[in-house]
Amino acid sequence: MAERGGFMSADENEISNSPRRRRRLASSQTLRLEAYFEECQHPNERQRLQLGRELGLTPTQIKFWFQNKRTLVKAQYERLEGNALRAENNRLKCENLAFGDALKVKSLCTPCKGLPFSKEKNHSILEDLWTENAILNKKYEKLSKLVVNMGISGSKVHSPGSGPSRDASIGGFPGPRMGMLSLDHNICSRNFRHPNFLCDLKEMKESDKLGMFQTVVNAVNEVVSLLSIEPLWIKDPTDGRYVIHRDNYGKSFPRINHLKGSRPQFESSKDEGIVRMHGSQLVGILMDSAKRANFFPTIITKGKTIQELDAQSGNLNGSLQLVHEQLHVLSPLVAPREFYLLRYCEQFNEGEWIIVNVSHDFFNESQQSSPFRSWRLPSGCFIKDLSNGCSKVTWVEHVQVDEKALTHPLYRDLIFHGLAYGAERCLLTLQRMCERFAFGMGRTAVSQETGVSTPEGRRSIMNLTHRMVKYLCANLTMKRKLEIPQLAELNSGGIRFSSRKSTGLGQPSGLIVSAATSLRLPLPYQALFDFLSNTEMRSQWDAMSNGNPFQESARISYGDHPGNHISIIQPFFPCEGNMLVLQESCVDPLGAMIVYAPIDIQSVQMAVSGADSSGIPILPSGFIISSDGHPHTGANGASSSTSTANPMSSGSLLTVAFQILTGGDMQLVTGLNALVSSTIQNITSALNCTSLK
C-alpha cells in the first residue's frame, strides 16, 4: 500500500487492522518499534514478519505502524522547516524595510554614516575614495591582461568581492603583512600564466577557467580574514569552542547556498596549536593527497589529486590542485562526506605558509549522487615555523552540509557540535601523527621501550601498525554491505556486515567479511580506554581468550601521553603457542582508538629485526572510542567543552569492529556475529553498565 499524506490513526502508538478496531501498543512494543525504526524505516516483508513474531503483532499491523511513523516524521520535519523559512522570511522583510528607510534619507553618506565632518575631513575622505578607486582600476586592468594571457578573450571579467580590512592580528597571524590578497598578488603572474595550466584546462569552458581563478582568490581572501579578524568568531556558550559569528560573517561575505534542496547545516571551528614538525615538511604532506590521507587515516578514508593545475618543480609555493577527498566518522552508522576541492598553497614570508581548501561549482553535478551532499566553504590552515623545529598551526574548518538522510541519533551531537569533522579534531590528529613520525624517525628519545632494541626494528613495527590502523579505518565505511538472511532472526543488535575480495599486498588473500556496530556507554571515554587497553584486563572482554590471561612482551611508546603506544602481546591459549597479538593504542582529548591483529611469531621477529614489514599480511580488529558530544555541566554549573571540563563526567561512543577471512562459510560469519555480540556483553558486564544503541 502506498503511503498517504495523512495518518492512518490518531496516535502512532495505536495499531489498526480494521476500521472498527483499534488497540494501543504496550510501552515495550513501542520502544522496540522505535528502536527498529532508527535502524530501518522501510522494513521488508521478512523483517515485518520477524518483528511481528517478536512483539505478538501481525505483519499488517507492523506495516501500518511504520507507515504512520514515517508520515509523522515527515510532517514534523516539514513543520520545522516551515517555521525556519517563516522566521527567515520575517527577517528578510525587516531587513528590506530597514534598507527602504535608509534609502529615504538621501543625505546619509555611507562612509561617514551621516556624521557632521568638517570640510577638511570630507575632502580627506574623498581623497581616500579616489585612491581606492584608482587601485581597483589598476587591479581590473591587470586582471584583463591576465585574461588575455590565459586565452579567454571576449569574456567579461568581474573583480572578486573585496571583503573587510585585514589590519587586525590574532594568534600571531601577520595581519598587517598580508593586507588584502588582490588580483595583483603573485598568485596571478605565477600560477595562471603557466603553460601547463592552459594545457590541463583545455577541455574546460572559458567561464570555468575564470571561475576557478576567482574562486581561489576569493577563498584566500576569506581564509585570511577568518585567521586574522576577531569579530568573525564567537565562543559557543554550550562548549566554549570558537564558531563563526553568522551575522558578522554575513556582513563581510555573501551568503550563498551552494547546496540545492533543503536548508543546509553550517559547521565552523577554529583551533591553534604547536606541531612537532618543520613547516616546509608539513606543507609537503598537506599538499600531497596520498601523504595527507596516510597522515590522517582516522579522518580521511580516501584522497586523490585529480589534476595538478600548477605544480612547479620542487616548489609548492603557488601550487593549485583539483582534489577529491572522503571524510568519515569511524562508525558504520554514519555515512562518509565527499568533497571535490580546489587546494592552493601560498608562502607569504620565510617560514610562513597558508593552505586553502574550497569546493568549486565545477564539481556540483558530481556531488549530487553523494549520500551526504557537502560543500566546503573557504577553509584551511596557517603554518608558521618556530625556532625549535616545530611549527605553530592555526586551523579553520567551515562547511555546509545538506543531509539527505537523518544523522543517526548517537552521533548527532558529536557532528553538529563540530567535534567530528572540526578544526580541533584535525589539529589533534596532526599533532599526534607528527609526534609519532618524530619517534619513528628517531628524532625524539623514546620515553619507554621494551623488547625492540634497534631504530630499524622500531620503524618496521610502527609502519606495520600504521598500516593496520589504515585498513581498519578504511573498511568502517562498510561500502559493500552484506545482507545475511541467516542472521536476520539472530541479529537484533544493529550489527552491520560488509565483504570485500582481498588480493593486495599486506592483506590475507580471499573473501574478508567485516562486522561492526556502535553504541553509547554512560562512561567517560578515558575510563573505557584505560579498561580496553590494559593487557591485564583483556581476558575480561576478549571472547577468544575463554578467560585465559595475556602478557605484554614488548612495548614502544611514541608520544608524551602514556596511552600512545604499540604492544606485542602474548596470549596464553591452549592452541595459540605460535601466535601473538600486535596492538596500537592512541588517545587524545576527543577520543581514543585500540587496533589489534593476530600475527605469527616469525612475522613479528622479522619486523623487530628491522626488515621490511610491508608484505606481512594482517587483518585488524579493534575499538574506536569518542566522547558523545553532549555538553555537560562542570563544577560551577555551567556548560563546558569536552577538552576543558573533567572527562570523567561525560558519556562515550564505542565502535566495535571485527574482520575474518572466509571462503563463504556461513558458519564463520554467524560466529563473527556472535563474537561482536559477546564482546559487547563482556565489556558492559565488566564495567557494570548498560549500552544504548
C-alpha positions, 0 to 999 in steps of 0.5 A: 500500500502506498503511503498517504499524506495523512495518518492512518490513526490518531496516535502512532502508538495505536495499531489498526487492522480494521476500521472498527478496531483499534488497540494501543501498543504496550510501552515495550512494543513501542520502544522496540518499534522505535528502536527498529525504526532508527535502524530501518524505516522501510522494513521488508516483508521478512523483517515485518514478519520477524518483528511481528513474531517478536512483539505478538503483532501481525505483519499488517499491523507492523506495516501500518505502524511504520507507515504512520511513523514515517508520515509523522516524521515527515510532517514534523520535519516539514513543520520545522522547516516551515517555521525556519523559512517563516522566521527567515522570511520575517527577517528578510522583510525587516531587513528590506524595510530597514534598507527602504528607510535608509534609502529615504534619507538621501543625505546619509553618506555611507562612509561617514554614516551621516556624521557632521565632518568638517570640510577638511575631513570630507575632502580627506575622505574623498581623497581616500575614495579616489585612491581606492578607486584608482587601485581597483582600476589598476587591479581590473586592468591587470586582471584583463591582461591576465585574461588575455594571457590565459586565452579567454578573450571576449569574456567579461571579467568581474573583480572578486568581492573585496571583503573587510580590512585585514589590519587586525592580528590574532594568534600571531597571524601577520595581519598587517603583512598580508593586507588584502590578497588582490588580483595583483598578488603573485598568485596571478603572474605565477600560477595562471600564466603557466603553460601547463595550466592552459594545457590541463584546462583545455577541455574546460569552458572559458567561464570555468577557467575564470571561475576557478581563478576567482574562486581561489582568490576569493577563498584566500581572501576569506581564509585570511580574514577568518585567521586574522579578524576577531569579530568573525568568531564567537565562543559557543556558550554550550562548549566554549569552542570558537564558531563563526559569528553568522551575522558578522560573517554575513556582513563581510561575505555573501551568503550563498547556498551552494547546496540545492534542496533543503536548508543546509547545516553550517559547521565552523571551528577554529583551533591553534596549536604547536606541531612537532614538525618543520613547516616546509615538511608539513606543507609537503604532506598537506599538499600531497593527497596520498601523504595527507590521507596516510597522515590522517587515516582516522579522518580521511578514508580516501584522497586523490589529486585529480589534476595538478593545475600548477605544480612547479618543480620542487616548489609548492609555493603557488601550487593549485590542485583539483582534489577529491577527498572522503571524510568519515566518522569511524562508525558504520552508522554514519555515512562518509562526506565527499568533497571535490576541492580546489587546494592552493598553497601560498608562502607569504614570508620565510617560514610562513605558509597558508593552505586553502581548501574550497569546493568549486561549482565545477564539481556540483553535478558530481556531488549530487549522487553523494549520500551526504551532499557537502560543500566546503566553504573557504577553509584551511590552515596557517603554518608558521615555523618556530625556532625549535623545529616545530611549527605553530598551526592555526586551523579553520574548518567551515562547511555546509552540509545538506543531509539527505538522510537523518544523522543517526541519533548517537552521533548527532551531537558529536557532528553538529557540535563540530567535534567530528569533522572540526578544526580541533579534531584535525589539529589533534590528529596532526599533532599526534601523527607528527609526534609519532613520525618524530619517534619513528624517525628517531628524532625524539628519545623514546620515553619507554621501550621494551623488547625492540632494541634497534631504530630499524626494528622500531620503524618496521613495527610502527609502519606495520601498525600504521598500516593496520590502523589504515585498513581498519579505518578504511573498511568502517565505511562498510561500502559493500554491505552484506545482507545475511538472511541467516542472521536476520532472526539472530541479529537484533543488535544493529550489527552491520556486515560488509565483504570485500575480495582481498588480493593486495599486498599486506592483506590475507588473500580471499573473501574478508567479511567485516562486522561492526556496530556502535553504541553509547556507554554512560562512561567517560571515554578515558575510563573505557580506554584505560579498561580496553587497553590494559593487557591485564584486563583483556581476558575480561572482554576478549571472547577468544581468550575463554578467560585465559590471561595475556602478557605484554612482551614488548612495548614502544611508546611514541608520544608524551601521553602514556596511552600512545603506544604499540604492544606485542602481546602474548596470549596464553591459549591452549592452541595459540603457542605460535601466535601473538597479538600486535596492538596500537593504542592512541588517545587524545582529548576527543577520543581514543582508538585500540587496533589489534591483529593476530600475527605469527611469531616469525612475522613479528621477529622479522619486523623487530629485526628491522626488515621490511614489514610491508608484505606481512599480511594482517587483518585488524580488529579493534575499538574506536572510542569518542566522547558523545558530544553532549555538553555537560555541566562542570563544577560551577554549573555551567556548560563546558567543552569536552577538552576543558571540563573533567572527562570523567563526567561525560558519556562515550561512543564505542565502535566495535569492529571485527574482520575474518577471512572466509571462503563463504562459510556461513558458519564463520560469519554467524560466529563473527556475529556472535563474537561482536555480540559477546564482546559487547556483553563482556565489556558492559558486564565488566564495567557494570553498565548498560549500552544504548544503541 
